[in-house]
């Protein structure tokens, strides 16, 4: 990892030094990531007529009224670089008009992962940049999302080696199928650092977790509209911290961590972290969740299954026997396990859960949604 201080607004200068075709940028909202991408595609077209593909996850995100606003905040740059303002239409894509005869000149296109199969036969040999905006988002992954993304990349790149992929996102979640694909461990990447990943089959990725522009001389900048104390969304928007949900870390019905409860014989694992679940029975069950250290993957003898989000951690008993790993709750795991997990699900639905820490709760909820 390489650590340096960021400039006021984000630019790709540091990532460019690594000459990697896939550049990933994550950080706070409004730090200049998207502006830098716009500036980049404009300069590339002005230099060698290389066009770009603007990519989003869903079709509704690339509706015409949204696309017409993409370059609004960089109109002056558009005119300085191209001699005209960038506009958008469904037929022409992104274009500007020649000042002499008002001829529309195309410089880019827009598509979404949901439109993957509509574009496979289109030869886009003049595209030299795939600009994937907001690749991290709230909510669940769509079916075959990674396959859709790779098919778009394949359609554009084909056998060329002059295509650059820019992937930009706010720090809304560490749990993303894209991190797994790219080989990025978000738990190890710190703000201000750059990671370099070279895959055995040839893919080369650089990732930058941007230093915040809102901390000056060690002091957080104040914001009269968003500067609320102890709010995870504010921390993400203003300072680039990973966002977490506000969850209960005290007690429920005056029942806290010192109560008598039984261990659910299933560990939930993700990003090499282990979540232990236990239940207070009573007439009104309460779920307790904490992160634990399994001491090199050796688990308690009561643990029967590893419910794994990403296959990142294999668990073993003290006798060296492997704990069966499942990516989803399954009837194969047995009726008693399914019954336990039904209670867990109901406790989550009814908000009868106590966590050891705020980030434990936020992470657990995101992971459980994906494995249930």
N, C-alpha and C positions, 0 to 999 in steps of 0.2 A: 504494500500500500504506500502511496505517496501523499503526503500532507502539505498543503499550502493554504494561504488565506485567499479567499475569493475577492474579486473586484466588486464594485458597487452593483453592477448588473451582470447576469450570467452571459458568458460567451464560451464558445467551444475551444478556445485556444489551448487549454491544458489537454483535452482529449485528443486534439489534432496531433500532438507530439507522438502519440502511439501508433498512428497510421492504421487503425483498426477499422474495418468496414461497418461494424455494428457499434453504435455509440448510444449508451443509455444514460439518461440524466434524470435524477430524482431530487426533489427538494421542495421547499415551501412554495405556496401559491404566490404568483406575482413577482418572482425574482428575475424574470427576463428569459426564461427557458424558451417559451414560444416565440417571443420577439427575435431571439437569436436564430431560431429555425427559419423564420420568415426572411430575415436578412440574408441568411445563408442560401436559401433557394433562389432568391432574387439575384444575388451575385453570381451564382453558378449559371443561371440562364444568361445573364449579361456576358459572362466570360466565354462560354462554349455552347450555348443553346441547350444545355442540359435541363430537362423538365423534371417535375416532381410529381409524386403521388401522395396526396393527403389522405391518411388512413385513420378511421375511427372504428370502434367496436360495433356499434349498431347503426342501422340504416337511418333511424330518426335523427341521429347526430349529424348527418351530412345532408339534411334537407336544405333546399336552396336558400331559405331565409337565414339559416345558420352560416352557410358558406359565404354568403355575400358580406358577412361581418368579419371574416378571418383576417383580412389585411387592412381593416379600418384604422387600426392604431399605428400603422406604418406607412400611411399614404405619402408623407413627405419623402421617405426613403424610396418608395416605389418610383416617384417622379424623378428623384435624383439618379437612380440606377438605371431605370428603363425609359424614362421620358414620358411616362403615363401612369395612370392609377390602375391597380389590379382590381378587376371585377370578376363576377362569377355568373354563369348561367348553366342550366342543366345540359344544354346542347354543346356549349363551347368549353365548359370547364372553367378554370382560372385563365383570365386573359387580360390584356391591356390593348388600347387602341393606338395605332400609329397617328402621330400628330398631324400628318399631312393629309391623308385621305381617310382617316378613321377606320382603317382596316383592323379587325380584331386579330390579335396575335396570341395564340394559345401558349401558356407556359406550364400548365399543370392540370391535374385531374383530382377528383375526390371519389373515394369508395369506402366501403365498410367491410368488416369481416362477414357480415350477414349477406353481402353481395358476392362472396367469393366465386360461386359457380357461374355467375353471370359474366365474369371477365376473363375466364381461363383461356379463351380462344383469341383474345385481343393482343396483337403484337405491339408491345410498348417499348420498343428498342431505344426510344429517345429519352426515356426516364432514367435519370442518374441519381435520384434521391427518393427514398421511401420515408415519409415523415409520419410516424405513428404517434398521434397526439393522445394523451391520457390513456396509456395502456394499462394503468392501474386504476380501477374504479370500484365503487361500492357495489355490493350485490354478488350474485353467483356467476360463475363462468358459463358461457354458452356451450352447447353441445359441439364437440370437435373443434373447440376454439383454436388450439395450437395447430391442428391440421389446416384449418382455414388460413391462419396467419402464414404458415409455411407455403401453402399453395399460392398465396398472393406473391410472396417473395420469389418463388420459383417462376411464376408467370412473368414477373418483371425482369428478373435477373437473367434467366435462361443460362447461357454460357458466357455471359459477359463478366468482367471483373472491375468495372468502373462504377458500380452502384453503391451508394452509401445509405445505410439505414439509421435513422434518428428515432429513438424511442424516448418519449418524454412523459413524466408523470409527477403528480404531487405525492407526498408521503402518506397516502391514505391507508395502506395496508402492507404488511410484510409478507402476507400469505398470498402468493400469486403463482399461477402455473408458468408465468413468463420467467420468473426468477429461476425456477427449476430448469426450464429449457436452456436459459442462457448460462447457467452455472454460477449464478450469483447467490451468495449467502448474505442476506440483509442483516443478519444478527452480528456479523463481523465487520461490516462496512460502517465507518464512522463519518460524521459530517466533515467535509473538507478533504476526504480521501478519494483516491481513484483506484479502482480495481482493474486488473488486466487478466482476462481468461482466454486461454488458447485450448480449444477442444481437440481431442485426438483425431477426429475426422476433418479438421481443418478450419472450423468456424472460429473467428477471433472477435472478442467482445471487450470493450472498455466501458466502465460504468463510473459515473461521478455522483457522489452524494454531496450536493452543493453546500458550501458554507452559507449560513444565513446572512442576508444583507441587513437584517434587523437587530443585530447585536453589534454595538460600537464600543470599543474599549472595554469589553467585558460586560457592558450594560445592555439589557434588553430595551429596545426602542418602545416607547409608549404609543398606544393607539386608542383614541377616544371612542372608537366604534367597536373594536374587536378585542381590546385589552382586558378581558375578564380573567380573574384569578382562577387557577386550578381547573382550566377547561382544556380538554385534549384537542378539540377542534381548533381552538385559538392557537394552541402551541404548534399545530401542523400548519395552519395558514400563515402565521406570522414568522415562525422560527424553524420550520422544516422538521419538527419532531414527528416521529411516527404517531399517527392518530390512534387513540384508544377510546373505548366506550366508558362511560361512567357506570360503575357497578358497585354492588354492596360488599364491603370488606369488614363489616362489624359483626352484626348478629341479626337474627330474625326471631321475632317473638321472645326476645331476651335470651335466645339460645345461641351461643357462640362456639368457638373452637374447642372449648373444654368439655363439651357435652360428650356423652357416650354415643358412638356411631360405628358402623361397620364398613369395612373396605369393600368397594366394588372391585371384583377380580379382573379388571380391564384397565390397562394404562392407555392413555391417548398420547401419541407422540407426533411432533412436528418440528422441523428445523433443529433437530437434535435436542429438543427439549421434551421433558416428560411431565405429563399432567396426571396427578393422582386424584381419584374421586372417592368420596365416602358419603354415607347417608345416615342422617339422624332419622330413625324410624318413626316412632310416635304415631299419633293419629294424622298428623300433618307433616309429611316428610320434608326434610331440608337437605339439599345437596351441598357438600363442602368440596371445594376444588383448590389445589395448590400445585405449584411446580416443585419437582423434587430432583435430587441428584441420585441417579441409579448406580453410581460407583462403577463406571465402565460397563454399563449395560447389564449388570447382575441384579435381578429383581427379587422381591419377596416371594416366598414359596406359594402364597395365595394367588398370585397373578396368573391368569389362564390365557389371556390374549393381549396382543399389542394392536390397538386400533390406530393405524398409521395414516397420517395425512399425506406423507411424501416418501415413505420408505427410507427415511434418513437415519433411522436408528433401529438396529436389531437388538432384541432383548433376550437374555439367557437366565435360566435358573441357576442356583448355586451348584447344581450337578452338571452344568454345562449343556443342558438341554435347551433348545431354542424355543422361545415363546411364539406360537403361531401368530403371523401378522395378517391383518385384514385391512383393506382400504375402505370398507364400508361395514356397518352393522349388518350381520347376516344370520339367517336361520341356521346356517351351518355351525354357528358358534354355540348353539344349544338354547333350549327354551328358557333356562334360568338366566342366561346372559341377556337374552332379548328382553326378559322381564325387567332386569336391572336397568337396561338402557331405556326402556319405556318410562321408567320412573325418572331417570335423568332428564329425558326430553320434557316430561311434564313439569318437573321442577324449573327447568329453564323457561318454559312457556309461561309459567305462573310467577316467575321471578322469585322463587324460593331457593336462592343460591347464595352462599357466602364464599368469597374468594380470599386468598391470603394477601393478594396485592391487586391494585387496579389493572396493571398490564396483564396479569394472569387472566382476569375475567374477560378482558377485551379479546385476548388471543384465543382463549378457550371457546368463546362464542363463535368466532369466525371459523375455527377449525371444525367444531362440532357440526356446524351447518353443512360442511362439505362431506363429512363421513357418515352422517346419519342417513 
